[in-house]
Amino acid sequence: MRTVIKNLLTKASTGETCRLSGWIRSLRLSKGIAFIVLNDGSNLAGIQIVADQTLANFEEVSHLGTGSALRVTGTLVASPAAGQERELQAQTIEIIGTSDENYPLQKKRHTFEYLRSIAHLRPRSNTFGAVFRLRSKLAQAIHRFFSEKDFLYVHTPIISASDCEGAGELFRVTTLDAGQPPLLNGQPDFSQDFFGQKTGLTVSGQLEGELFALAFGDIYTFGPTFRAENSNTARHASEFWMIEPEMAFADLADDADLAEEFIKYLCRFALEECCEDMAFFDKHVENGLLERIRTVAEAEFARIDYGDAISRLQQSPTSFAYPVEWGLDLQTEHERYITEQVIGGPTFILNYPKDIKAFYMRQNPDGRTVAAMDLLVPKVGEIIGGSQREERLDLLETRMDELGIARDPLWWYRDSRRWGSCPHAGFGLGFERLVMYLSGMENIRDVIPFPRTPRHCEF
């Protein structure tokens, strides 16, 4: 049974005999001794293996290449070298898999762009090892947070017949012959498709999540979502993961309170439970990262109205690339200015114009705005978007009509407003955006194992 390197360094006693398995990160020879840095992915630094010429296969081991897989048995001893407390004195080294001089990760530093081209190997690098350990731990923390608050975890459909946002950016799911589909009035006849109607990969689990909130009170979804949007920015991917809580008997203020508590919890978790990897990000990815995250974890989040935000932007001496006027959506430059220059910390923008928001958001008494919110944080701008949902059937249907959204396909959603409707609210947090924010990584392609973007689906 192998010992995980992270556990070996934190739990094993000096003088203990241990068995490790991992991959060579580096190997150097000095005066007939081989110094091997072995890593198994469980921590950042790995462990140094020291092998001398008493090793039966020393000559073969000393010529191994970076990336080779080994199984090592040895004694854990105090290390005389700086930068490490203990190392493993090898007794036996079994060569499991060799690696030749063409191994693409020979250098210590590679550009992120290059590493994207070898996404099947980049998890072996220090940066991406840290990213995906952080991602894994954050996923577990998210479930822990909601479990401790008695939220029900709901698995919503990946294949859906509804477009939650109404943008029409769906990947179609069909069994029809793409070359010769059955036609009706010159268009593909989806009544003959597998599901008997148009279907696609989901853009959000929110609408289905609302149904469960109206039965269980507080629920959350955490799963993959898809957008067929031809965007090549550093913040967009065609496949990504979303966390979407929904609370019954809750209003916009309750929604903002939950979002604030959630973000602070995740910031504290990253600082406390992922300290080795976070220190790496602070040193090698974004200087000052730890202080930035610590500041958010300890901040009081401000709350201002959309109209107030527009007024402050208009009074700013800064020249923005995008226009600022009531009725237009805020751009990233506006969001960052508010949170970094106007407020100086995390900020909720509340009550947006209804014409720039989705049909399901609750209409405010002024007839111009809806009970929507965006959470803005320094460096990135918006990180969470949410709203109180329109629980009044007549107003929901009127709004659907105004936007040209057919009522019949959403008969089940409208039913939820017909029987036992109540105020409810929720938000969405893009998981990759969260990992970017907490790691300092600047491209969404670098925080998801195998990024799916326009014209890129190799691995």
Secondary structure, 3 states (H helix, E strand, C coil): CCCCHHHHHHHCCCCCEEEEEEEEEEEEEECCEEEEEEECCCCCCCEEEEECCCCCCHHHHCCCCCCCEEEEEEEEEECCCCCCCEEEEEEEEEEEECCCCCCCCCCCCCCHHHHHCCCCCHHHCHHHHHHHHHHHHHHHHHHHHHHHCCCEECCCCCEECCCCCCCCCCCECCCCCCCCCCEECCEECHHHCCCCCCCEECCCCHHHHHHHHHHHCEEEEEEEEECCCCCCCCCCCCEEEEEEEEEECCCHHHHHHHHHHHHHHHHHHHHHHCHHHHHHHHHHCCCCHHHHHHHHHHCCCEEEEHHHHHHHHHCCCCCCCCCCCCCCCCCHHHHHHHHHHHCCCCEEEEEEEHHHCCCCECECCCCCEEEEEEEEECCCEEEEEEEEECCCHHHHHHHHHHHCCCCHHHHHHHHCCCCCCCCEEEEEEEHHHHHHHHHCCCCHHHCCCCCCECCECCC
